[in-house]
């Protein structure tokens, strides 16, 4: 690991605290529209993901499987392979910290107000089709075309498909065993999950699935 391991640890904790403050600050602002609420949810989701990633790295540091953290702490007290030299260790450490911040300018302290101003105005890019209207509607045209061109379904209008796509019990058991039907169901599930993730980024999808009885 890097000889600036303790500095990386300090920066990691600061980053987590910074993101936590930003999440609280964001939630203090009531969105003016459904679009703003969606942007807010995605901003918060992105910050939660960053907190998770940083926390995992911090856990790995504290586990100290390679004793790098232990050696770093020992070096702070001037303990080296050739003996103990507090002053030499201090200036070596100072040099390392300066070099670390020179190579990682983003780790420097920034103005909190300016940071809030910029990040809380961010409009995350969320990919929706024109028919989905920023998540207000579910676009099923691609699945509809696959459905009506399949061997397990009858040609129907799009409006009728919206009523029956969630009713697999209407498909005969024999047709359900076909590879085409299985692939269709996989695409349908993938499509619905993707839409849910874009419209409800703060929901715990794994927890929801855990409650589903098969």
Secondary structure in CASP SS format (residue, H / E / C, confidence):
PFRMAT SS
TARGET T0000
AUTHOR 0000-0000-0000
METHOD secondary structure of the structure
MODEL  1
X C 1.00
X C 1.00
X C 1.00
X C 1.00
X H 1.00
X H 1.00
X H 1.00
X H 1.00
X H 1.00
X H 1.00
X H 1.00
X H 1.00
X H 1.00
X H 1.00
X H 1.00
X H 1.00
X H 1.00
X H 1.00
X H 1.00
X H 1.00
X H 1.00
X H 1.00
X H 1.00
X H 1.00
X H 1.00
X H 1.00
X H 1.00
X C 1.00
X C 1.00
X C 1.00
X C 1.00
X C 1.00
X C 1.00
X H 1.00
X H 1.00
X H 1.00
X H 1.00
X H 1.00
X H 1.00
X H 1.00
X H 1.00
X H 1.00
X H 1.00
X H 1.00
X H 1.00
X H 1.00
X H 1.00
X H 1.00
X H 1.00
X H 1.00
X H 1.00
X H 1.00
X H 1.00
X H 1.00
X H 1.00
X H 1.00
X H 1.00
X H 1.00
X H 1.00
X H 1.00
X H 1.00
X H 1.00
X H 1.00
X C 1.00
X C 1.00
X C 1.00
X C 1.00
X H 1.00
X H 1.00
X H 1.00
X H 1.00
X H 1.00
X H 1.00
X H 1.00
X H 1.00
X H 1.00
X C 1.00
X C 1.00
X E 1.00
X E 1.00
X C 1.00
X C 1.00
X E 1.00
X E 1.00
X C 1.00
X H 1.00
X H 1.00
X H 1.00
X H 1.00
X H 1.00
X H 1.00
X H 1.00
X H 1.00
X H 1.00
X H 1.00
X H 1.00
X H 1.00
X H 1.00
X H 1.00
X H 1.00
X H 1.00
X H 1.00
X H 1.00
X C 1.00
X H 1.00
X H 1.00
X H 1.00
X C 1.00
X C 1.00
X C 1.00
X C 1.00
X H 1.00
X H 1.00
X H 1.00
X H 1.00
X H 1.00
X H 1.00
X H 1.00
X H 1.00
X C 1.00
X C 1.00
X C 1.00
X C 1.00
X C 1.00
X C 1.00
X C 1.00
X C 1.00
X C 1.00
X C 1.00
X H 1.00
X H 1.00
X H 1.00
X C 1.00
X C 1.00
X C 1.00
X C 1.00
X C 1.00
X C 1.00
X C 1.00
X C 1.00
X H 1.00
X H 1.00
X H 1.00
X H 1.00
X H 1.00
X H 1.00
X H 1.00
X H 1.00
X C 1.00
X C 1.00
X C 1.00
X C 1.00
X C 1.00
X C 1.00
X C 1.00
X C 1.00
X C 1.00
X H 1.00
X H 1.00
X H 1.00
X H 1.00
X H 1.00
X H 1.00
X H 1.00
X C 1.00
X C 1.00
X C 1.00
X H 1.00
X H 1.00
X H 1.00
X C 1.00
X C 1.00
X H 1.00
X H 1.00
X H 1.00
X H 1.00
X C 1.00
X C 1.00
X H 1.00
X H 1.00
X H 1.00
X H 1.00
X H 1.00
X H 1.00
X H 1.00
X H 1.00
X H 1.00
X H 1.00
X H 1.00
X H 1.00
X H 1.00
X H 1.00
X H 1.00
X H 1.00
X H 1.00
X H 1.00
X H 1.00
X H 1.00
X H 1.00
X C 1.00
X C 1.00
X C 1.00
X C 1.00
X C 1.00
X H 1.00
X H 1.00
X H 1.00
X H 1.00
X H 1.00
X H 1.00
X C 1.00
X C 1.00
X C 1.00
X C 1.00
END
